[in-house]
Each structure stands twice: as structure tokens, then as C-alpha cells.
Amino acid sequence: MSEVNTVLEGRTILLGVTGSIAAFKAADITSRLTEAGAKVCPVMTAGACSFIQPLTLQTLSRQPVVSDIWSEGQGWQPGHIELADRADLLLVAPATAHCIAQFANGLAPDLLTSIHLATTAPVMIAPAMNGKMLAHPATQANIATLRDRGYHFIEPDRGMLACGYEGEGKLASVDRIVETVVHFFRE
Ligand SMILES: Cc1cc2nc3c(=O)[nH]c(=O)nc-3n(C[C@H](O)[C@H](O)[C@H](O)COP(=O)(O)O)c2cc1C
């Protein structure tokens, strides 16, 4: 068994997916982490569901995908609390400026942001957005707040962005995201 498999075996990773054009890359992230032995539980925002179908992540993760806080599981305990309790890591990839702002301000209007407040698991964020959105003082302040709180960031790449501009804000490569998760659990 490779070291990657050993490290991720039995780990529960909540994969938050938000409404970025890079949301399609969550399919590859799900696939790679699942193949490496992690139990990947995808949590999609409504925005993410406009970019990719939950069915894609459900099939690749072999786990139910949750997205609607008003249609949770059948048990007595709200599904988001149960998921939050089980998590070894909350990884958000891609993370929009909106999601980062909600995390920084403790807002919980949907399932992902509610899980974020309810979990004591470490949080890892891979931002993806237009370079001007990333450079905006509000976004930078939100990122600084989360860093101060001990959140882990996977820095975006520079390159040609989907919005047509060149700059910083491109979601880190899937390789780098998977390597960062493996490294995190190896520590
Ligand atoms: C085509 C398109 C692409 C978008 N890409 C991004 C993106 O990469 N990053 C981002 O922060 N917002 C992006 N947005 C804006 C978000 O979808 C919007 O802020 C939304 O409210 C995010 O909601 P969520 O964070 O709950 O998923 C995009 C919107 C559209 C229509």
C-alpha cells in the first residue's frame, strides 16, 4: 500500500464545493482523495449545484451528497451536526469569495456554512476567484481573519483565469490540493 493510501485510510473529509467556475475540478479532487482511501463526503452550496451535478460527486465519492439544509437525513439529529462531528477535515475546494466571507463572519445561511460553525475539525480552504475579487480589501481581510484563526490555505495559482483576465486566483492544481491534504495528515 502506498504512503498516500496509508495516510488517508479511514479519514473522513468533508469536501465543501462552492459556486466557482472551478467547481468541476471538485470531481477530480473527490476521485483522487477517495482512491487514496479517504471517505469523502461532499457538501455543495446551491451555487456549486449550478456548475456541476451532485450525482457526479455522489458517484465518485460513493457517498451521499448534501446540499439543502431543509432536506436533511431521517434521524433525530440534524444531518449537518452529525456530519460536522464525524469530520477529520473540512476541505473547501473551490472556495468562493462569498464562502470565505461567510466563514470569516460566522454566518450560517446554508448547509456548508452551518457545518463550518458546528465542526471542531481543522479547516482547509482552496480559494478560486477573479484576481480583483481576491485582491479586494474585504477578501484579504476575511482571509487574514481565517488565517489568524488557524485555518489552512492552499494558495491559488497565477495564470489565465476563466473570467478572461490573467492573474492570481486560479484554483491550485488538483495535485497540489491532494498533496497538501496528505501532508496535513502525515504531520
Ligand atoms: C459563471 C460564474 C462564475 C463564477 N466564478 C466564481 C469564482 O470562481 N469565484 C468566486 O468567488 N465567485 C464566482 N462566481 C460568483 C459566485 O457564484 C457567487 O458569489 C455566489 O453567491 C457564490 O455562492 P456560494 O459561495 O454560496 O457557492 C461566479 C459566478 C458565475 C455566474
The ligand as an ORCA input file, in Angstrom:
! r2SCAN-3c Opt
* xyz 0 1
  C     -20.039     31.951    -14.384
  C     -19.744     32.331    -12.968
  C     -18.515     32.031    -12.420
  C     -18.202     32.392    -11.110
  N     -16.981     32.056    -10.607
  C     -16.669     32.451     -9.359
  C     -15.385     32.128     -8.828
  O     -14.555     31.455     -9.448
  N     -15.101     32.582     -7.574
  C     -15.985     33.316     -6.827
  O     -15.630     33.707     -5.720
  N     -17.219     33.596     -7.298
  C     -17.575     33.184     -8.536
  N     -18.830     33.463     -9.017
  C     -19.789     34.175     -8.155
  C     -20.420     33.201     -7.130
  O     -21.078     32.135     -7.802
  C     -21.390     33.960     -6.221
  O     -20.654     34.866     -5.401
  C     -22.199     33.051     -5.350
  O     -23.015     33.835     -4.478
  C     -21.344     32.100     -4.533
  O     -22.162     31.364     -3.648
  P     -21.569     30.202     -2.737
  O     -20.300     30.689     -2.144
  O     -22.648     30.005     -1.701
  O     -21.431     28.989     -3.594
  C     -19.166     33.072    -10.317
  C     -20.426     33.342    -10.863
  C     -20.704     32.974    -12.159
  C     -22.079     33.276    -12.713
*
